[in-house]
Amino acid sequence: MKSMIRQELWELVKDQPQRFKQEVKDYFARTYPGFTVVRAHYPFIYLRDDRGRNS
C-alpha cells in the first residue's frame, strides 16, 4: 500500500534523517496499526500489511 505524509515531515529527510524515520514509523503505528513502513520515496510512503501474520 502507499500513503502520503505532510510536507513538514518530508523536510526532515535531509537534515534529520533519523528523526524523519522515527516520526514516520510513529505516525503509521498510530494511523495504520498492523502496517509496517517499507520505503519512503517522495511523495509516497510504502507500507506492508502485517495484520494477521503473527496469528
Gaussian input, Z-matrix of N, CA and C with variables (Angstrom, degrees):
# hf/3-21g

backbone

0 1
 N
 C     1     B1
 C     2     B2     1     A1
 N     3     B3     2     A2     1     D1
 C     4     B4     3     A3     2     D2
 C     5     B5     4     A4     3     D3
 N     6     B6     5     A5     4     D4
 C     7     B7     6     A6     5     D5
 C     8     B8     7     A7     6     D6
 N     9     B9     8     A8     7     D7
 C    10    B10     9     A9     8     D8
 C    11    B11    10    A10     9     D9
 N    12    B12    11    A11    10    D10
 C    13    B13    12    A12    11    D11
 C    14    B14    13    A13    12    D12
 N    15    B15    14    A14    13    D13
 C    16    B16    15    A15    14    D14
 C    17    B17    16    A16    15    D15
 N    18    B18    17    A17    16    D16
 C    19    B19    18    A18    17    D17
 C    20    B20    19    A19    18    D18
 N    21    B21    20    A20    19    D19
 C    22    B22    21    A21    20    D20
 C    23    B23    22    A22    21    D21
 N    24    B24    23    A23    22    D22
 C    25    B25    24    A24    23    D23
 C    26    B26    25    A25    24    D24
 N    27    B27    26    A26    25    D25
 C    28    B28    27    A27    26    D26
 C    29    B29    28    A28    27    D27
 N    30    B30    29    A29    28    D28
 C    31    B31    30    A30    29    D29
 C    32    B32    31    A31    30    D30
 N    33    B33    32    A32    31    D31
 C    34    B34    33    A33    32    D32
 C    35    B35    34    A34    33    D33
 N    36    B36    35    A35    34    D34
 C    37    B37    36    A36    35    D35
 C    38    B38    37    A37    36    D36
 N    39    B39    38    A38    37    D37
 C    40    B40    39    A39    38    D38
 C    41    B41    40    A40    39    D39
 N    42    B42    41    A41    40    D40
 C    43    B43    42    A42    41    D41
 C    44    B44    43    A43    42    D42
 N    45    B45    44    A44    43    D43
 C    46    B46    45    A45    44    D44
 C    47    B47    46    A46    45    D45
 N    48    B48    47    A47    46    D46
 C    49    B49    48    A48    47    D47
 C    50    B50    49    A49    48    D48
 N    51    B51    50    A50    49    D49
 C    52    B52    51    A51    50    D50
 C    53    B53    52    A52    51    D51
 N    54    B54    53    A53    52    D52
 C    55    B55    54    A54    53    D53
 C    56    B56    55    A55    54    D54
 N    57    B57    56    A56    55    D55
 C    58    B58    57    A57    56    D56
 C    59    B59    58    A58    57    D57
 N    60    B60    59    A59    58    D58
 C    61    B61    60    A60    59    D59
 C    62    B62    61    A61    60    D60
 N    63    B63    62    A62    61    D61
 C    64    B64    63    A63    62    D62
 C    65    B65    64    A64    63    D63
 N    66    B66    65    A65    64    D64
 C    67    B67    66    A66    65    D65
 C    68    B68    67    A67    66    D66
 N    69    B69    68    A68    67    D67
 C    70    B70    69    A69    68    D68
 C    71    B71    70    A70    69    D69
 N    72    B72    71    A71    70    D70
 C    73    B73    72    A72    71    D71
 C    74    B74    73    A73    72    D72
 N    75    B75    74    A74    73    D73
 C    76    B76    75    A75    74    D74
 C    77    B77    76    A76    75    D75
 N    78    B78    77    A77    76    D76
 C    79    B79    78    A78    77    D77
 C    80    B80    79    A79    78    D78
 N    81    B81    80    A80    79    D79
 C    82    B82    81    A81    80    D80
 C    83    B83    82    A82    81    D81
 N    84    B84    83    A83    82    D82
 C    85    B85    84    A84    83    D83
 C    86    B86    85    A85    84    D84
 N    87    B87    86    A86    85    D85
 C    88    B88    87    A87    86    D86
 C    89    B89    88    A88    87    D87
 N    90    B90    89    A89    88    D88
 C    91    B91    90    A90    89    D89
 C    92    B92    91    A91    90    D90
 N    93    B93    92    A92    91    D91
 C    94    B94    93    A93    92    D92
 C    95    B95    94    A94    93    D93
 N    96    B96    95    A95    94    D94
 C    97    B97    96    A96    95    D95
 C    98    B98    97    A97    96    D96
 N    99    B99    98    A98    97    D97
 C   100   B100    99    A99    98    D98
 C   101   B101   100   A100    99    D99
 N   102   B102   101   A101   100   D100
 C   103   B103   102   A102   101   D101
 C   104   B104   103   A103   102   D102
 N   105   B105   104   A104   103   D103
 C   106   B106   105   A105   104   D104
 C   107   B107   106   A106   105   D105
 N   108   B108   107   A107   106   D106
 C   109   B109   108   A108   107   D107
 C   110   B110   109   A109   108   D108
 N   111   B111   110   A110   109   D109
 C   112   B112   111   A111   110   D110
 C   113   B113   112   A112   111   D111
 N   114   B114   113   A113   112   D112
 C   115   B115   114   A114   113   D113
 C   116   B116   115   A115   114   D114
 N   117   B117   116   A116   115   D115
 C   118   B118   117   A117   116   D116
 C   119   B119   118   A118   117   D117
 N   120   B120   119   A119   118   D118
 C   121   B121   120   A120   119   D119
 C   122   B122   121   A121   120   D120
 N   123   B123   122   A122   121   D121
 C   124   B124   123   A123   122   D122
 C   125   B125   124   A124   123   D123
 N   126   B126   125   A125   124   D124
 C   127   B127   126   A126   125   D125
 C   128   B128   127   A127   126   D126
 N   129   B129   128   A128   127   D127
 C   130   B130   129   A129   128   D128
 C   131   B131   130   A130   129   D129
 N   132   B132   131   A131   130   D130
 C   133   B133   132   A132   131   D131
 C   134   B134   133   A133   132   D132
 N   135   B135   134   A134   133   D133
 C   136   B136   135   A135   134   D134
 C   137   B137   136   A136   135   D135
 N   138   B138   137   A137   136   D136
 C   139   B139   138   A138   137   D137
 C   140   B140   139   A139   138   D138
 N   141   B141   140   A140   139   D139
 C   142   B142   141   A141   140   D140
 C   143   B143   142   A142   141   D141
 N   144   B144   143   A143   142   D142
 C   145   B145   144   A144   143   D143
 C   146   B146   145   A145   144   D144
 N   147   B147   146   A146   145   D145
 C   148   B148   147   A147   146   D146
 C   149   B149   148   A148   147   D147
 N   150   B150   149   A149   148   D148
 C   151   B151   150   A150   149   D149
 C   152   B152   151   A151   150   D150
 N   153   B153   152   A152   151   D151
 C   154   B154   153   A153   152   D152
 C   155   B155   154   A154   153   D153
 N   156   B156   155   A155   154   D154
 C   157   B157   156   A156   155   D155
 C   158   B158   157   A157   156   D156
 N   159   B159   158   A158   157   D157
 C   160   B160   159   A159   158   D158
 C   161   B161   160   A160   159   D159
 N   162   B162   161   A161   160   D160
 C   163   B163   162   A162   161   D161
 C   164   B164   163   A163   162   D162

   B1=1.4408
   B2=1.5166
   B3=1.2930
   B4=1.4501
   B5=1.5221
   B6=1.3143
   B7=1.4479
   B8=1.5245
   B9=1.3067
   B10=1.4565
   B11=1.5207
   B12=1.3351
   B13=1.4541
   B14=1.5261
   B15=1.3102
   B16=1.4629
   B17=1.5293
   B18=1.2834
   B19=1.4573
   B20=1.5293
   B21=1.3157
   B22=1.4677
   B23=1.5240
   B24=1.3190
   B25=1.4635
   B26=1.5167
   B27=1.3270
   B28=1.4665
   B29=1.5221
   B30=1.3133
   B31=1.4594
   B32=1.5302
   B33=1.3204
   B34=1.4644
   B35=1.5320
   B36=1.3143
   B37=1.4691
   B38=1.5235
   B39=1.2911
   B40=1.4604
   B41=1.5309
   B42=1.3305
   B43=1.4574
   B44=1.5241
   B45=1.3281
   B46=1.4671
   B47=1.5319
   B48=1.3269
   B49=1.4698
   B50=1.5307
   B51=1.3077
   B52=1.4694
   B53=1.5194
   B54=1.3188
   B55=1.4630
   B56=1.5234
   B57=1.3442
   B58=1.4643
   B59=1.5239
   B60=1.3208
   B61=1.4612
   B62=1.5246
   B63=1.3195
   B64=1.4593
   B65=1.5243
   B66=1.3155
   B67=1.4645
   B68=1.5301
   B69=1.3225
   B70=1.4660
   B71=1.5309
   B72=1.3268
   B73=1.4670
   B74=1.5209
   B75=1.3226
   B76=1.4674
   B77=1.5260
   B78=1.3230
   B79=1.4625
   B80=1.5283
   B81=1.3250
   B82=1.4599
   B83=1.5298
   B84=1.3185
   B85=1.4649
   B86=1.5344
   B87=1.3240
   B88=1.4735
   B89=1.5175
   B90=1.3204
   B91=1.4626
   B92=1.5264
   B93=1.3206
   B94=1.4640
   B95=1.5282
   B96=1.3346
   B97=1.4617
   B98=1.5298
   B99=1.3224
   B100=1.4551
   B101=1.5172
   B102=1.3280
   B103=1.4583
   B104=1.5235
   B105=1.3239
   B106=1.4547
   B107=1.5222
   B108=1.3331
   B109=1.4621
   B110=1.5262
   B111=1.3257
   B112=1.4555
   B113=1.5202
   B114=1.3303
   B115=1.4529
   B116=1.5180
   B117=1.3073
   B118=1.4587
   B119=1.5207
   B120=1.3082
   B121=1.4670
   B122=1.5234
   B123=1.3195
   B124=1.4541
   B125=1.5196
   B126=1.3096
   B127=1.4579
   B128=1.5318
   B129=1.3328
   B130=1.4586
   B131=1.5197
   B132=1.3280
   B133=1.4540
   B134=1.5273
   B135=1.3099
   B136=1.4665
   B137=1.5286
   B138=1.3271
   B139=1.4669
   B140=1.5184
   B141=1.3248
   B142=1.4650
   B143=1.5243
   B144=1.3067
   B145=1.4621
   B146=1.5171
   B147=1.3231
   B148=1.4683
   B149=1.5200
   B150=1.3125
   B151=1.4702
   B152=1.5202
   B153=1.3070
   B154=1.4498
   B155=1.5089
   B156=1.2982
   B157=1.4725
   B158=1.5294
   B159=1.3074
   B160=1.4671
   B161=1.5291
   B162=1.3171
   B163=1.4614
   B164=1.4965
   A1=107.48
   A2=115.84
   A3=117.93
   A4=109.17
   A5=114.60
   A6=121.93
   A7=108.17
   A8=115.09
   A9=119.98
   A10=109.22
   A11=115.43
   A12=122.04
   A13=108.56
   A14=115.44
   A15=118.50
   A16=111.38
   A17=115.95
   A18=123.15
   A19=112.26
   A20=117.88
   A21=121.28
   A22=111.70
   A23=116.45
   A24=119.04
   A25=111.43
   A26=117.00
   A27=119.72
   A28=111.45
   A29=117.04
   A30=120.54
   A31=112.60
   A32=117.45
   A33=121.94
   A34=112.58
   A35=117.55
   A36=121.51
   A37=112.25
   A38=117.27
   A39=120.86
   A40=112.68
   A41=117.84
   A42=121.54
   A43=114.81
   A44=116.58
   A45=120.96
   A46=110.43
   A47=117.20
   A48=119.27
   A49=114.26
   A50=118.41
   A51=120.01
   A52=110.51
   A53=116.98
   A54=120.23
   A55=109.68
   A56=117.44
   A57=121.09
   A58=110.36
   A59=116.74
   A60=120.80
   A61=111.37
   A62=116.42
   A63=119.80
   A64=112.14
   A65=117.01
   A66=120.95
   A67=110.97
   A68=116.79
   A69=120.97
   A70=110.16
   A71=117.10
   A72=120.13
   A73=111.29
   A74=116.83
   A75=121.07
   A76=111.51
   A77=116.64
   A78=121.53
   A79=110.74
   A80=116.62
   A81=118.76
   A82=112.65
   A83=118.05
   A84=120.16
   A85=109.87
   A86=116.06
   A87=120.56
   A88=112.19
   A89=117.43
   A90=120.46
   A91=114.01
   A92=118.02
   A93=122.70
   A94=109.55
   A95=117.27
   A96=118.20
   A97=110.60
   A98=115.22
   A99=120.11
   A100=113.83
   A101=116.80
   A102=121.06
   A103=108.90
   A104=116.21
   A105=122.65
   A106=109.27
   A107=115.57
   A108=119.82
   A109=107.82
   A110=116.05
   A111=122.06
   A112=110.75
   A113=116.13
   A114=119.82
   A115=109.65
   A116=115.52
   A117=121.70
   A118=107.96
   A119=115.65
   A120=121.53
   A121=106.27
   A122=115.36
   A123=121.54
   A124=111.28
   A125=119.13
   A126=129.72
   A127=113.75
   A128=117.39
   A129=119.56
   A130=113.31
   A131=113.89
   A132=123.67
   A133=105.28
   A134=116.50
   A135=121.31
   A136=108.67
   A137=114.96
   A138=122.27
   A139=110.47
   A140=115.00
   A141=122.29
   A142=107.99
   A143=116.72
   A144=122.35
   A145=109.26
   A146=116.72
   A147=121.98
   A148=112.29
   A149=117.03
   A150=119.46
   A151=108.79
   A152=115.60
   A153=120.46
   A154=115.79
   A155=118.79
   A156=121.16
   A157=111.65
   A158=117.10
   A159=120.85
   A160=111.89
   A161=117.48
   A162=120.38
   A163=111.48
   D1=152.56
   D2=174.13
   D3=-126.87
   D4=149.74
   D5=-178.25
   D6=-143.33
   D7=176.27
   D8=178.97
   D9=-125.43
   D10=161.92
   D11=177.27
   D12=-130.27
   D13=166.76
   D14=-178.77
   D15=-70.00
   D16=152.47
   D17=-175.84
   D18=-58.45
   D19=-33.83
   D20=-179.44
   D21=-58.39
   D22=-35.24
   D23=177.23
   D24=-70.47
   D25=-40.46
   D26=179.09
   D27=-61.36
   D28=-30.60
   D29=-178.98
   D30=-67.27
   D31=-16.69
   D32=177.96
   D33=-77.83
   D34=-21.49
   D35=-173.14
   D36=-52.60
   D37=-48.97
   D38=-172.94
   D39=-72.07
   D40=-47.04
   D41=-173.48
   D42=-92.22
   D43=-27.78
   D44=-176.80
   D45=-138.36
   D46=66.37
   D47=-174.44
   D48=-60.90
   D49=-36.09
   D50=179.60
   D51=-67.82
   D52=-40.97
   D53=177.21
   D54=-64.21
   D55=-41.19
   D56=177.16
   D57=-55.98
   D58=-50.03
   D59=-178.69
   D60=-59.03
   D61=-45.02
   D62=-178.77
   D63=-67.35
   D64=-42.35
   D65=178.89
   D66=-61.74
   D67=-42.07
   D68=-179.96
   D69=-66.56
   D70=-45.41
   D71=177.67
   D72=-59.89
   D73=-44.94
   D74=179.28
   D75=-62.67
   D76=-43.16
   D77=-179.34
   D78=-59.87
   D79=-49.34
   D80=-176.94
   D81=-74.65
   D82=-25.22
   D83=173.88
   D84=-63.84
   D85=-35.16
   D86=178.73
   D87=-79.37
   D88=-43.31
   D89=-171.47
   D90=-89.53
   D91=-28.66
   D92=179.28
   D93=-133.05
   D94=71.03
   D95=179.61
   D96=-59.90
   D97=137.29
   D98=-179.32
   D99=94.01
   D100=-4.80
   D101=176.81
   D102=-106.54
   D103=144.82
   D104=-179.61
   D105=-115.39
   D106=134.23
   D107=176.16
   D108=-70.93
   D109=126.52
   D110=-177.83
   D111=-104.04
   D112=-40.60
   D113=-172.28
   D114=-159.09
   D115=149.84
   D116=174.09
   D117=-124.49
   D118=121.30
   D119=177.00
   D120=-142.77
   D121=109.10
   D122=-172.18
   D123=-47.30
   D124=130.46
   D125=6.93
   D126=-99.41
   D127=14.95
   D128=-173.64
   D129=-110.57
   D130=151.79
   D131=169.04
   D132=-112.94
   D133=125.69
   D134=-178.69
   D135=-97.27
   D136=132.79
   D137=-174.69
   D138=-122.66
   D139=149.52
   D140=174.56
   D141=-111.58
   D142=134.49
   D143=177.95
   D144=-82.53
   D145=107.09
   D146=179.48
   D147=-103.73
   D148=10.13
   D149=178.73
   D150=-65.24
   D151=130.56
   D152=177.57
   D153=83.37
   D154=-2.97
   D155=-179.28
   D156=-72.43
   D157=-27.76
   D158=-176.69
   D159=-97.47
   D160=14.65
   D161=-177.93
   D162=-79.15

